Amino acid sequence: MSLIFWLVPISALLALGFAWYFFRQMMAMDEGTDMMKRIATHVRKGASAYLRQQYKVVIVVFLVITVIFSFLAYGLGVQNNWVPFAFITGGFFSGLAGFFGMKAATYASGRVAHACRTSLDGGLRLAFRSGAVMGLVVVGLVLLDVSLWFIVLNIFIPETFDGYQLMTITAIMLTFGMGASTQALFARVGGGIYTKAADVGADLVGKVEAGIPEDDPRNPATIADNVGDNVGDVAGMGADLFESFAASILATALLGAAAFMGYGLDVQFNAVVAPMLIASLGTLLSIAGVFMVRTREGASQKELLRSLGFGVNMSAGLIVVASFFILYFLNLPNYLGLWGSIVTGLLAGIAIGQSTEYFTASAYRPTRKIAESSQTGTATLIISGVGTGLISAAVPLFIIVVAITLSFLFATGFTFDMGSLNYGLYGIGISAVGLLSTLGITLATDAYGPIADNAGGNAEMCGLGAEVRARTDALDALGNTTAATGKGFAIGSAALTALALLASYFEEVRMMFVKFLDRPQELINGTPAIDAEFIDFVHHYEVHLMNPKVIVGILLGVMAVFLFSGMTMNAVGRAAQKMVDEVRRQFSSIPGIMDRKAEPDYARCVSISTKGAQQEMMAPSLIALLIPVVVGLLFGVPGVSGLLLGTISSGFALAIFMANAGGAWDNAKKYIEEGHFGGRGSEGHRAAINGDTVGDPFKDTSGPSLNILIKLMVMASVVTVGLAVSYAMF
Amino acid sequence: MSLIFWLVPISALLALGFAWYFFRQMMAMDEGTDMMKRIATHVRKGASAYLRQQYKVVIVVFLVITVIFSFLAYGLGVQNNWVPFAFITGGFFSGLAGFFGMKAATYASGRVAHACRTSLDGGLRLAFRSGAVMGLVVVGLVLLDVSLWFIVLNIFIPETFDGYQLMTITAIMLTFGMGASTQALFARVGGGIYTKAADVGADLVGKVEAGIPEDDPRNPATIADNVGDNVGDVAGMGADLFESFAASILATALLGAAAFMGYGLDVQFNAVVAPMLIASLGTLLSIAGVFMVRTREGASQKELLRSLGFGVNMSAGLIVVASFFILYFLNLPNYLGLWGSIVTGLLAGIAIGQSTEYFTASAYRPTRKIAESSQTGTATLIISGVGTGLISAAVPLFIIVVAITLSFLFATGFTFDMGSLNYGLYGIGISAVGLLSTLGITLATDAYGPIADNAGGNAEMCGLGAEVRARTDALDALGNTTAATGKGFAIGSAALTALALLASYFEEVRMMFVKFLDRPQELINGTPAIDAEFIDFVHHYEVHLMNPKVIVGILLGVMAVFLFSGMTMNAVGRAAQKMVDEVRRQFSSIPGIMDRKAEPDYARCVSISTKGAQQEMMAPSLIALLIPVVVGLLFGVPGVSGLLLGTISSGFALAIFMANAGGAWDNAKKYIEEGHFGGRGSEGHRAAINGDTVGDPFKDTSGPSLNILIKLMVMASVVTVGLAVSYAMF
């Protein structure tokens, strides 16, 4: 084990240590008045209750899958006896990250509201550092799990053939991502349904029917709504990016082991640890970045945004420099080209963020046009949002196309020659790692959003003064902007990660193939053997576009995406319906709610959302888990390959369409509320509220759930590759 | 030329003859009162004006493309000197079909309204037979063009190598479909924008703001709305299916020439004419079917539907029997299997129709659930429609997957072995021909819809009695049902046709490849040469899924679909906005419109819709034409292959989502209007009207335009295959 590797566990421990430090720092703050404490406790209890319930379901699912995995002696990947353990730790660590992140967020929000009673800067720093707990726990636990497994497997897996050890180790480690994916699936789908059932239910009865404002304590669903922000936007988002972070590192490690096999063990080892080291450096820079975020009292929204941006951009800028030195030090062949791939990934992330902002912020034409179309009613507003959302999906697709083309070409020295394929795929993988390297701080800005939102809710419910409310509003508005770009980032990184995973899927198939033929020396890249081997491989598995099994696979991949998002969409509708009924029931059967003489039954709404989410998340989740296995058993590797490409491409597009349309409707409403096109209370405003409600499940349930779908389906295919290779019906 | 081939031109002439006969029969009927004549003339003039305007634009586009084709001496398909001529005739015949079909429809509607003054049966028969004019002209002109070209090319193209003549002829003939595609693109996109701009504009100001009923003569946009039904649903639908009919026959002919090369010239010839003969027999059976449609006075909607269904089903049932005998007579190897493929195609068509009906008719749960969600407002109604629409897209995808798998397996004798690939692809092609064979009568039921709709409009505007109105309403309601299933049929057949076209694209690439290598004998299937050749081919063009160019292509294909549908969606929004402004202007500036003392300026609204459609159709159309060429020049055959698969798969799914969501909202509104969930005038009804308006561009503009997009992009790739093969940058 080379010395430099130890940077990975050290960064992991540092990240966890600083997370603990920020958490203690936050816990030491005052939570404010009794009323504030009571509200915060309500939210905290609701969130914990939900998480407990969700983990119960997830544990059962994990047990079932683990048992199945244990019996599928020959059906799994290269070293199937390790798979169940890797699977479980992935799920466990991801769950742990969600648990800590949400604990921090729910303890923080009341304290942030209280801090805002004194100063804006205090509020911002507290909210942001509490968000950083989530960010650092996620990256810390990923790096910890990666390093532990890497150490253990290096001890247990023997070297049978030059370079085969690292291929086997990285192939096993990849299945750790399957656990994280499965955990993330339930977190995103369940959390997404929870939060929007509560939100839509609270809005429809509270705002529209009863005419009381957002976060009014008289609304029985208001606590559930605040809980929803935490389980959806904190725990769900965290699990999603935990998975992307882990999978991009692990897939790239495998691709590195494959690309540099036959270059000597040192070079191969360096190629394997390169993604881990880049992620570690990015983590250290994220910690530094967190300390750079501060602002002055009375700062404008622009200044607030700039102060957040300063921390994020500093980390990103420094990782560009740091990764150059790492690659230089590792002395990989064509290290300059690989550095180009990393920079490409980072630039792609920024470009996708910019495009998200352009299509969803009311400062730009598209959202203003949508707001304008409210003047002819809800229907034209919806048409306009759908049209713009569809167009907006084209831009990130184009960015990803440019990014994978460039990162491939940089890594191969500007050729598409198939002899260089493996270097190019490694380039794509490492560009995903580059994009995600500073996740520690990016995720902090994401988790900051719901904390600020909840702080605002707390301030509103406790009737804090107008000055305090103005400060929490400023923080909240900032959170909406970071939420939109955060979603773009999550989807973009999911797409790049999924493509890297897809490449490693092919690598695993190739390993199965040569294992099957007992010719491991043919795994070596860059030798004449690869060419014949490769033709054999393509011909043997017929993963070409003339094969109807591939075409069928692509169609089924698109089918899975549409089915899954339709089901999650309808799930929100049904769960929200139950919430509407409950809120209506409380308004009519509990006398005195409206004149604040009686407290509504918050807990019942929380439990309705929890149950609704649990019931509704099962069917779409099972589809996501089963389709790759079934397609593999029917149509083998060609079918699965097509399936994954169909899922990734259409899932990515649909996810962006949904996230951007939802974000644009949200901001079009806010733009009108600022006094444009008739302002609050006008007919146009009513149309915009409808648009915003339609957008809720778009942007917070179905859209983000698709991130997981595209990654999980590749993961499930990677893990069950042996089934498709050995037992395919056709 | 074998004797049996002459059945094709004879069927063509018979179809055209009967079209002429039905047209004369219709023209001989009385058009009713002066007022009825005046209204009908308004609509007729508007439709002609639009078509003239559109043809002007299309002629320019055709000239430009033809000139480009003439200069691309080496950039086109196998025999590039014929391409420009084939391209032009395809466009010309398609345009002619649209012209005659719309003439018949616009002459018919007033007469149908008048016929309904006497009897329901008279109205139904007249409307249906006038629709049959469109159906028979379309299939007649396709078969005429196909036979003329086949005869001419058989004279001019020499036999250079056994079986190479027919491959060359069919490859040239395929480019005839490119002309039809281009014509169809403008007809669908332009017509789709026209009809919904008028419809949305008329509804928003007339129904919602002014509170006057549908088709009220006081609404200035009402004539434009009626014109729109003709240009969108008659001319647009006709051009769409003209293209599918032509392309499925021509692609299958090429696939037949390729699959049965080396089997002797007789067998190859029979394989080439088989799709033409099946289409011819289907056409003869369609004529017979038209005569079977009749009903009794006071028939219920169910009976009306049954009488239409009787004609359609009889034709479809008989083609199953007839195609067996044709294949038996042609004595193709494995004719039983091929017959299985045809039956599969027919059953897939029926299954897709059933699924469309299930998801869009108010007799079933999904639409009733959507109607129910109107009780909590517009937002939940939209969410529910989007959710159900997304799910509904999964079903036809699954049906198509089963259909292509089975038709492939039937044709190969139940193997996916790549040595049998060409037989399987021929099987997929011939299943598409089977699905479309009775297009003559299916299209008659489609064109019937807008004729009945316009007859109702005429009756309403002329204030005919309640009894007449009841009859036209019955016919119109029937038209709505046939329209929904017609859309499902159009999309399903477009998908199967596009897949057959994709297979022929690969065939053309293979031809370019062997031409390039000067080894035409290697085109022969079923010999050991194919295997080596095939590996060479896959390896040379790298059309496998590990190639990043393929992946990039797939992503770009999905991008094209989202961009195109977003643009058409926004185009409707903008054009409708202009219509809204104009109608508002007329209401306020022309005194006496409301108390029927002054006639509104219908012509101005017609001209606004015309101009709007013309302006808005250019950008999306250019994208559809240019993307395949640009991707070919950048990423070559692998990029284009991926592009086409991405476009077909996601375009198909999005088209069905849009068509079904739109149809379900439409019928949910009608269900509420029947008195459910509060009925007319309730809050729920208002929500349902909003849903219906959102659905308008979904189901009548963007959705159907995607049918063309997926076919046209394959066509454009087929025609410019030489560019991708010879000039690709990477």
Chai-1 contact restraints between the chains, C-beta under 6 A:
chainA,res_idxA,chainB,res_idxB,connection_type,confidence,min_distance_angstrom,max_distance_angstrom,comment,restraint_id
A,L204,B,T376,contact,1.0,0.0,6.0,A-B,restraint_1
A,T376,B,L204,contact,1.0,0.0,6.0,A-B,restraint_2
A,T376,B,V580,contact,1.0,0.0,6.0,A-B,restraint_3
A,T378,B,T378,contact,1.0,0.0,6.0,A-B,restraint_4
A,T378,B,N690,contact,1.0,0.0,6.0,A-B,restraint_5
A,A379,B,N690,contact,1.0,0.0,6.0,A-B,restraint_6
A,A379,B,T693,contact,1.0,0.0,6.0,A-B,restraint_7
A,A379,B,V694,contact,1.0,0.0,6.0,A-B,restraint_8
A,I382,B,V694,contact,1.0,0.0,6.0,A-B,restraint_9
A,I383,B,G573,contact,1.0,0.0,6.0,A-B,restraint_10
A,I383,B,V694,contact,1.0,0.0,6.0,A-B,restraint_11
A,I383,B,P697,contact,1.0,0.0,6.0,A-B,restraint_12
A,S384,B,G573,contact,1.0,0.0,6.0,A-B,restraint_13
A,V386,B,M569,contact,1.0,0.0,6.0,A-B,restraint_14
A,G387,B,G566,contact,1.0,0.0,6.0,A-B,restraint_15
A,G387,B,M569,contact,1.0,0.0,6.0,A-B,restraint_16
A,G387,B,N570,contact,1.0,0.0,6.0,A-B,restraint_17
A,L390,B,F562,contact,1.0,0.0,6.0,A-B,restraint_18
A,L390,B,S565,contact,1.0,0.0,6.0,A-B,restraint_19
A,L390,B,G566,contact,1.0,0.0,6.0,A-B,restraint_20
A,I391,B,L563,contact,1.0,0.0,6.0,A-B,restraint_21
A,I391,B,G566,contact,1.0,0.0,6.0,A-B,restraint_22
A,A393,B,F562,contact,1.0,0.0,6.0,A-B,restraint_23
A,A394,B,M559,contact,1.0,0.0,6.0,A-B,restraint_24
A,A394,B,F562,contact,1.0,0.0,6.0,A-B,restraint_25
A,A394,B,L563,contact,1.0,0.0,6.0,A-B,restraint_26
A,L397,B,L555,contact,1.0,0.0,6.0,A-B,restraint_27
A,L397,B,M559,contact,1.0,0.0,6.0,A-B,restraint_28
A,F398,B,M559,contact,1.0,0.0,6.0,A-B,restraint_29
A,V401,B,V552,contact,1.0,0.0,6.0,A-B,restraint_30
A,V401,B,L555,contact,1.0,0.0,6.0,A-B,restraint_31
A,V401,B,L556,contact,1.0,0.0,6.0,A-B,restraint_32
A,T405,B,V552,contact,1.0,0.0,6.0,A-B,restraint_33
A,F408,B,P548,contact,1.0,0.0,6.0,A-B,restraint_34
A,F416,B,F730,contact,1.0,0.0,6.0,A-B,restraint_35
A,F506,B,M546,contact,1.0,0.0,6.0,A-B,restraint_36
A,I535,B,I535,contact,1.0,0.0,6.0,A-B,restraint_37
A,I535,B,H539,contact,1.0,0.0,6.0,A-B,restraint_38
A,V538,B,H544,contact,1.0,0.0,6.0,A-B,restraint_39
A,H539,B,I535,contact,1.0,0.0,6.0,A-B,restraint_40
A,V543,B,H544,contact,1.0,0.0,6.0,A-B,restraint_41
A,V543,B,L545,contact,1.0,0.0,6.0,A-B,restraint_42
A,H544,B,V538,contact,1.0,0.0,6.0,A-B,restraint_43
A,H544,B,V543,contact,1.0,0.0,6.0,A-B,restraint_44
A,H544,B,H544,contact,1.0,0.0,6.0,A-B,restraint_45
A,L545,B,V543,contact,1.0,0.0,6.0,A-B,restraint_46
A,L545,B,S641,contact,1.0,0.0,6.0,A-B,restraint_47
A,M546,B,F506,contact,1.0,0.0,6.0,A-B,restraint_48
A,P548,B,F408,contact,1.0,0.0,6.0,A-B,restraint_49
A,V552,B,V401,contact,1.0,0.0,6.0,A-B,restraint_50
A,V552,B,T405,contact,1.0,0.0,6.0,A-B,restraint_51
A,I554,B,L645,contact,1.0,0.0,6.0,A-B,restraint_52
A,I554,B,S649,contact,1.0,0.0,6.0,A-B,restraint_53
A,L555,B,L397,contact,1.0,0.0,6.0,A-B,restraint_54
A,L555,B,V401,contact,1.0,0.0,6.0,A-B,restraint_55
A,L555,B,S649,contact,1.0,0.0,6.0,A-B,restraint_56
A,L556,B,V401,contact,1.0,0.0,6.0,A-B,restraint_57
A,V558,B,S649,contact,1.0,0.0,6.0,A-B,restraint_58
A,V558,B,S650,contact,1.0,0.0,6.0,A-B,restraint_59
A,V558,B,A653,contact,1.0,0.0,6.0,A-B,restraint_60
A,M559,B,A394,contact,1.0,0.0,6.0,A-B,restraint_61
A,M559,B,L397,contact,1.0,0.0,6.0,A-B,restraint_62
A,M559,B,F398,contact,1.0,0.0,6.0,A-B,restraint_63
A,F562,B,L390,contact,1.0,0.0,6.0,A-B,restraint_64
A,F562,B,A393,contact,1.0,0.0,6.0,A-B,restraint_65
A,F562,B,A394,contact,1.0,0.0,6.0,A-B,restraint_66
A,F562,B,A653,contact,1.0,0.0,6.0,A-B,restraint_67
A,L563,B,I391,contact,1.0,0.0,6.0,A-B,restraint_68
A,L563,B,A394,contact,1.0,0.0,6.0,A-B,restraint_69
A,S565,B,L390,contact,1.0,0.0,6.0,A-B,restraint_70
A,G566,B,G387,contact,1.0,0.0,6.0,A-B,restraint_71
A,G566,B,L390,contact,1.0,0.0,6.0,A-B,restraint_72
A,G566,B,I391,contact,1.0,0.0,6.0,A-B,restraint_73
A,M569,B,V386,contact,1.0,0.0,6.0,A-B,restraint_74
A,M569,B,G387,contact,1.0,0.0,6.0,A-B,restraint_75
A,N570,B,G387,contact,1.0,0.0,6.0,A-B,restraint_76
A,G573,B,I383,contact,1.0,0.0,6.0,A-B,restraint_77
A,G573,B,S384,contact,1.0,0.0,6.0,A-B,restraint_78
A,V580,B,T376,contact,1.0,0.0,6.0,A-B,restraint_79
A,S641,B,L545,contact,1.0,0.0,6.0,A-B,restraint_80
A,L645,B,I554,contact,1.0,0.0,6.0,A-B,restraint_81
A,G646,B,S649,contact,1.0,0.0,6.0,A-B,restraint_82
A,S649,B,I554,contact,1.0,0.0,6.0,A-B,restraint_83
A,S649,B,L555,contact,1.0,0.0,6.0,A-B,restraint_84
A,S649,B,V558,contact,1.0,0.0,6.0,A-B,restraint_85
A,S649,B,G646,contact,1.0,0.0,6.0,A-B,restraint_86
A,S650,B,V558,contact,1.0,0.0,6.0,A-B,restraint_87
A,S650,B,S650,contact,1.0,0.0,6.0,A-B,restraint_88
A,A653,B,V558,contact,1.0,0.0,6.0,A-B,restraint_89
A,A653,B,F562,contact,1.0,0.0,6.0,A-B,restraint_90
A,N690,B,T378,contact,1.0,0.0,6.0,A-B,restraint_91
A,N690,B,A379,contact,1.0,0.0,6.0,A-B,restraint_92
A,T693,B,A379,contact,1.0,0.0,6.0,A-B,restraint_93
A,V694,B,A379,contact,1.0,0.0,6.0,A-B,restraint_94
A,V694,B,I382,contact,1.0,0.0,6.0,A-B,restraint_95
A,V694,B,I383,contact,1.0,0.0,6.0,A-B,restraint_96
A,P697,B,I383,contact,1.0,0.0,6.0,A-B,restraint_97
A,F730,B,F416,contact,1.0,0.0,6.0,A-B,restraint_98
